[in-house]
Amino acid sequence: MMGTVLGLGVGVGLLLIYASFAVPRRSPALPRPAGRLRGSLTGLLARAGLAGTSPRGVLIICFASAAVAGVGVQVLSRTEPVAVAFAVMAGYLPVAVLVGRARRRQRELAEVWPEAVDNLASAVRAGLSLPEALIQLGQRGPEPLRDPFLVFALDYQVTGRFTESLDRLKERLSDPVGDRVVEGLRIAREVGGGELGRLLRSLSGYLREDARTRSELESRQSWTVNGARLAVAAPWLVLLMLCFQRQVIARYSSPAGVIVLVVGAVACLVAYRLMVRIGRLPQERRVLS
C-alpha cells in the first residue's frame, strides 16, 4: 500500500511540474480554451479517416483498456505499482493506434494523389468543368479518395456552392497534399482556368517525385523506428513475465521498486522519443487548413 501511495505521489508531482511549464498562464479576463483535448482527438480522428467517430468514444476505450489491463495485471501480480504502470500503457494504446493509422493513411494518400490529379487533368482536357471533374473522382478516382469525393458530389449538388463544398472536402480529407490540391483548384476557379491543365500536370509530376523520394527514405530509415520500439518494449515484456513469480514481482511494491519503475518509464519514454525523432522524416503540416 505504501508503494502505491508513493507511486501516485511521484506521478502527481511530475504532472504538476510538467503542467507548470507546458500550460500557458492566462488572464482571468480571457476565455479559457474549451475542449482542447476534444479538438486534438477530433483532428487525429479526421487524419485517421474516422471523422464520424466521437472523441468521447475514444476516451471511453482508453479508460476501459486501462481498467482491464490494470485489473488483469493486479490479479496476476498482486503488485499495485506494476498494475498502475501497465494500466497507463494500455490507456495510451488506443491513441497510439490512431496515430499509426493516421500516418499510414497520409502515406497512402500521398501515393494516390498523383493519379487523382492526372484524372483531373484528363477530365479538364476532355472539356469537363472543374466541379464535374472533381465529381467524377468519386466513381473513377483512386479507391482511398472515392468516399470523400462522393460526399463532395452530394454536397455540391445540394448546395451549388463550390467554394464551401471545397472547404468541407478539405476537412474530410485532412491531408496536407489534399490542402495544396484544393487550394490550387480554388485559385484556378477564381482567376480563370486557362492554365488549369498545365498546372495539374506540373502538380502531378511534383507529387509523384516527392512520394517516390519519401518512400525510399522511409524504407531506409524504418529500421531505426522498429529498433526503438523493440528496445522500449523489451524491458516491459520481461516485467510482465516476472508477474508469474510472485516473490520477485512483489519487490516492486517497496518504495525502491516504485522509484525503479518511474525512472525506467521516464528513461524508456525519453529514449524512444529521441530515437524516433532521429530516425523519422519530418511530417508535412497542414499550413493551408
N, C-alpha and C positions, 0 to 999 in steps of 0.2 A: 504493500500500500504506500509505503514511504517513497518507493521508486516511482510510482505513478504520479504522486504529488510533485516530486522533484522534476520529473519529465515535463509535466504540464507547466510548472513554473518557468522552466528554461524556455519552453516553446512560446509562452505568452511574452516573456521578456524579449526574445528575439523578434517576435512580431511587432512589439511596441517600438523597438529600436528601428526596424525597417520602416514602420509607418511614419516615424518622426522625420525620416529623410526623404521617403518616396512620396508621401501625400502632401501636396502643397497646401499652405495655410491660406484661408480665405477670410475675407472680411465678413462680419455678421450681416452687413447690409447687402452683400451679394448673394444671389440664389445659389444654393448648393447644387452640384450636378446630380441629376436624378437618373438612376438606372445605369450607372457606368458599367457595372458588371453585366447587366442585361444587354446593353448596347454592344459590349465586346463579344458576348456569346451570339448575339444576333448576326454580327458581321462574320464571325467564324462559321456559323451555320450556313450563311449565304455563300461563303467561299468554298465550303464543302459540298455545295449543291443540295442542301437540306433546308432551304429557306422556309419551308412550311412547318418545320419543327419548332416547338416553343422552347425558349431558353429555360423556362421553369421545368420542363420535362428533362432537360439535360441536368439541371441541378438535382432533380429527384433521383435520376440514375446515379449521379455522383455520390449522393448521400446513401443510397441503397447499396452501392458497391462497397463503400467504406464500411457500412454496418455489417454486411455479410462477411467481408474479409476480416474485420476486427473480431467479430464473434467466433468465426471459424478458427483463427489463429489463437484466440484466447482459450477456446475449448481444447485445442491441440497442445498448447504450450503451458497454459496456466501462468503466463507472464504478461502483465499488463503493458509494460513499455514496448515489448515486441509486437503485441497486438495493435497498439496505437500506431507504431511505425508502418505496419502493413496496411492498416486502415487508411492512413494518409496517402500511401502509394495507390491503393485501389480507388480512392476517391478521385485522384487525378487521372486515372486511366481513361475514362470516357473522353476527357478533354484532349488527352494525348492522341486518342484515336481520331478525333475530329481534326486536330492539327495535321496529322498524317494524311487524312483523306483530303483536306483542303490542298495540301502540297501536291498530292498525286493528281488531283483534278486540274490544278493550274498547269502541271506539266502536260497533261493530256490535251487541254485546250490549246496550249502553245503549239502542239504538234498538228492540230487540225485547223487552226486559223488560216494558214496559207491556202489550204484547199477551199475554205469558205470564201476567202477574198477572191480566189480565182473564179469561183462560181458567180460571185457578184459582178466581176469584170465581164465575164461571158454574157451574163444576163443584160447588163447595160449595153454591151456592144450589139446584142441582138435586138435592142430597141425597147426594152422594158424600162419603166420608170424606176426610180430608186426605191420607193415603197414596195413595188411589185417584186423587185429583185430581192429585197430582204424577206418578203413573204415566202418566196419560192424556196428559201433556205430551210423552211420548216418541213418541206417534203423531199428536197433533193440535196440538202446540205449534209455535212458530216454528222454522224449519229449523235455524238455528245452535244451538238449545238441545236438539234432539231426542236427539242422541247421549248427552250427559251424563245425561239423564233416562231413557233406555233402560237405561243401566248402573245407575242408581238403582233402577229397577224390578226388574232381575235381582238386585241386591244385597239389596233388601228382601224379595223373595220367598224368597231363600235363607236369610237370617239372621233375618228377622222383627223386627229391632231398628231402630226408626225413627230414634232419635237418632244411633246410629252410622252409619246409612246417610246421614243428613243431613250428618254430618261429612265423609264421603268424597265426597258430592256437592259440598260446598263446596270441597274441594281440587281436584276435577276442573274446576270452573268457574273458580276462581282469578280472581274478578271482584269488585270492591267492591260493586256493586249486588247481585250474587248473594249476597254475605255478608249484606246487610241483609234481603233477602227470606227467606233461610234462617233467620236468627235470629228474624225476626218470626214465621215459621211454627212455629219451635221453642217460642217463648213461648206462642203461641196454643194449641199442643198441650198444654203443661204446665198452663196455668191454666184451660183450657177455651175452646172455640171459639165461644162465644155471639156475640161481636162480630167473628168472623173475616171475614165477608163485608164488613162496613163497613171494617175495617182494610185489606183487599185493594183495595177500590175507592179509598180515600184514597191508598194507596201507588201505585196505578196512575196516578192523576192527578198526583201529585207527580213520579214518574219521567218521565212524558210531558212535563211542563212543563220539567223540568230538562234533558232531552235536547234539546228544541227550543231552549232558550236557549243551551246549549253549542254546538249545531250552528251557530247564527247567529254566535256569537263566533268560532268556529274558521274559518268561511268568510271572515270579515273580516280575520282576522289571519294567514291561511295565506301571504299574500304575503311576510310578514316571514321566516318559516321558509324558504320557497323562495328568497328573495333571499340568505339566509345560506348556503344550500347552494351556490348558484351562485357566490357570491363566494369560497367556500373551494375549490371545485373548479377554478375558472378558472386560477389560477397553476400548479396541478399538471398540468392538461392541457397548458398551454404547456410545462412542463418535459418532459412526455412527448413532445411534438412535437420538442423540441430533441434528443432521443435519436437522431434521424436525422441529426444534424450532429455527427459525432464530435469535430471540433476544438473546437466550442463546449461540448459537454457534458463534455468532458474537463477543463475548468477547475474543475468541482466536485470533482475528486479532490484538489485542494490544500487545505491547512488553512483558508484563507479561504473556499473553496467549501463545506466542511463546516459552517463556522460559519453561512454564509448559509442552508444547508438547515435547520439546527437552529433558528435564530432564526425563519425563515419558518414552520416547522412549529408552533413554540410560539405564534407570533402568530396563525396560522390557527385553532389549537385554542381559544385564549382568545377570539378574536373570534367564532367560531362558537357556543361555549357561551354567551357573553354575549347574542348576538342571539337565540338560541333561547330563553334564559331570559326575555328581554324579551317576545318575541312569542308564547310558548306559554302556554296556560291551565294553571293548577295541576291536576295529576293527582290524582284521588281515591285515597286509600290504603286498604288492607285493614286497618282498625282492629279488625275482629272476627275475624281469622283466628287 
